[in-house]
Amino acid sequence: MQKVTCARGFWGGLVGLMVLNGGTTQATLAQTSADVQLAVLQYRGGGDWYANPTAVPNLVDFCNAEMGMTLSEEVPYVEVGSPDLFNHPWVHMTGHGNVLFSNREAEQLRSYLQAGGFLHISDNYGMDLYVRAAMARVFPDVEWMEVPFDHPIYHQQFDFAQGLPKIHEHDDLPPRGFGLFHKGRLVCFYDHECDLGDGWEDHQVHRDPEGVRLDALRMGANLIRYAMGGAGGF
C-alpha cells in the first residue's frame, strides 16, 4: 500500500475498510493532490444523473485557481455499485427525478461514506422525495439534520455566516442544507431549494449574475475543502 499524502481522512478510512474486510485489492492511492479525482454519481431509477455536465469540472477549475489545489481536471461518472467509487474522496449527485439503490448499492455507498468518503447531493428540482427514500436505505437509522450555520462546512476557505446562498428559485423557499452524520462526521451534504450545481455550470447555460455564480462556486469549494480534511487538508 502506497503512502497517503493527501485526502488523509478518506484514504485512511479506505485502508481501514480494506483491512476489516480482509481484502487483498491493491489500491493506487494519491501521492499529490493532482491525483485526487472528484466524480459524479451515476444511479438507477430514471432520474437524470447526467444533468449539469459542466458543473463539477468548473468547480475543479475554480478550486485549482482560487485555492491553489491541483485536483485532476478529469471528472468521471461512477456507478453507485462500482468499486471505482472508492477512488474518489468526493462525489457529486444531482438530477430532477427518481433515484433507486439496490440493497448492494446502498450497502456499498454506506461503506464508502463510513470509510471517509463524502457525498454532495444537489437537488436540481424534483428529486427531494426520491433522495430521502434512497438515502434511507443507505442509513436506515440516521435522520437528516439541518446543518447549523456555525458548522465548519460553511466556514472553510469562504465564510457563509447565513448558510447556503440562494442560487435558483425553485419553489421560492429559502435554501437549506441538510446532512447525514456518521460518528459525528458529516458524510453527506444535501442542498435543497438552492441548486449549487446549476450555479457551477457554464455561464451561458443559466446566465446567472456573476455574484450568484461566484457564491455557488465558493460554497462548492468549501464542500471540497471540508471533504479533504478541512482548511489544512492539503
N, C-alpha and C positions, 0 to 999 in steps of 0.2 A: 504494500500500500504506500503510495507516494505521500510525502509530507504536504499538509494543507497549509497554505499561507494566506488564504482569503476566504470570505464567506464561512468563517470558522464555525458559527453556530450550526449551519446546515450540514456541512460536511462532517463535523464531529458527531452529530446525531445520526447521519447516514452510516458512518463507520460502526457506531454502536448498534444500529439496527441490524447490520450485516452480521456482526458477531453474535447477537442474540439469536438470529435465525440460523446460525451455523453455516452461513453462506460461504461459497468459495469464489464467487464472482470477483474479478479484479476490476476495480473502478479506476479510471484515469481521472484523478482529481485535479482541480485547478491549481496552478502554480502562481499565477498572477491574475489580477482582475480582468485581464484581456481574455482569459479562458472562461470567465463566468458568462454564461449564456442564459438569457431570460427566454421565456416561452409563452405561447398561447395555448390554452386548454381546448382540446377537441373532445366533444361529448356527443352522446346519442340523444334521441328524443325529438328531433326535428327543429330545434332552435338553431339560429344562425350563428354558430360558434365562430364563424369566419368573418363576422362583421368587423368594421373598423380596421382594415388591413394595414393602414399606415400608422396606427396609434402607437403600438409598443416600439416599433423602430424609431419613431420620432422621439419617444421618451428616452430611449437609449442614447440617441444623439444629444439630447438635452443634458442628460446626466454626465456624459463624457465631456461636453463643452463647458458646462457650468459648475460641475463639482469635481472635475479632474479625474473622473473614473475612466477606465478603459474597458468597458463592457464590450463583448462581442457584438458586432453590428448585425449578425445573423440571428433572426428570431424565428425559430421553427414552431410549427404546430405539434403538440404532443398529445396523444390519446390518453384518457384517464387510466386505462388499463395497461399502458405500455411501460416496461421497465425504464424506458428513457426518461420518464417523469423525474427520476432521481438524479438526472444530470443537470437539473435546473433548480437553483435555490429560490427562484421567484417565478410564479406562473400567474398569468392573467386570464380571466374568464369573462366573457360578455355574450350578448345576444338579446333577442326580443321574445323568445318563446320557450318551448318546453325543454326540460333537462331531465334525462334519465341516467341513473347509475345502477349497474347491476350490483349484486352483493359483492362480487370480486372487485369491481371497480371502486365501490365505496370503501372496502377494506384496504385497498392499495392507497387510495387517497388519504385515508386516515393514517396509515403507516408513514406516508410521505410527510404529512403535517407533524406527526408526533416525532419524526426523526429530525425536524428542524426546518422543513420546507415551509414556504409561505404562499398562500393563495389570495390573490386580489380579485374580487368579483365586482364588476361594474354593470349595473342594470341599464341596458341600452333602451329600456322601456318595455314593460310587459312580461318580465321574467321573474318577478318577485315571488309569486306563489310557487313557481317551479324550483327556484333556487332553494327556498326554505325546505321544500319537501325532499329535494335531493340531498341537501346537507344534513338533514335529519337522519338519513341513512348512514352518513359518514360518522356523525357524532350523535347517536340517539339519546344520550344522557346529558348533552350540553345545550344550554339555551343561548340564543343570540342575546348579546348585551349591547346597548348603545355605548359606544366608546366615548368616555368623558373627554372634554376639551383639554384637560391637562395631561392627557396620555402622551407619552413621548412620540407617538406616530405623527402628532400634529406639530411637533417642535424639534424636528431634525435639522436639516440644512435651512429650512424655511419655516417661519412661525405662522401658525394659523390659530390664533387665540380664540376664534369663534367656530372652530371646527371646519368642516368641509366648505369649500367655495361652491356657489351655485353656478353650474355650467349651462344646463338646459332646463327648460321649464317643466316639461312632462305634465304633471297634474297641478302645477303651480303650488307645490308644497315645499317646505324648507328641506334642504339637503340633510341627510342623516347618515352617519357612519356606524355600522353595526359590526360586531366582532364575535368570533368564537375563540375561546381561550383554552389552552391545554397546559396544566400545571403552572398557571399564572402567566403564560406567554401567549400573546396574540398571534394566532396561527392563520387566521382568515379574516380579512377586512372586506366588508361589503358596502359599497357606496350606493345609496338609494335616493332617488329624486335629485341626482347630481350629475351623473354621466361623465365621469372623468375621462373615460376612453374617447368620447366624442371630442373632448377638448384637446386631446393629444393629436388628433388627426391633422392631415394637411389643411392649411388654412382655407383652400378653395372648396373643401368638402362641405363645411358648415358655415364658413365666413364669420366665425365668432370674432368679436372685438379682441384686439391683441392682448388687452389686460385680462380678459376672461381666459383666453388660451394660456397665457403665462401662469395664471393661478392654477389651472389644471395641471400643467407640466410641473410646477413647483410641488404641488401636493403629491403627484405621482413620484417625483424624485424622493420625497420623504418616505413614501412606501418602500421604495427600493432600498434606501439607506437603512431604514429600520430592519428590513428583512436580512440585510447583510451584517447586522450586529450593532446597529446604532451609529452614531456620528464617528466613532473610531473603528468602524468595521473594515476599512481598507488601510 
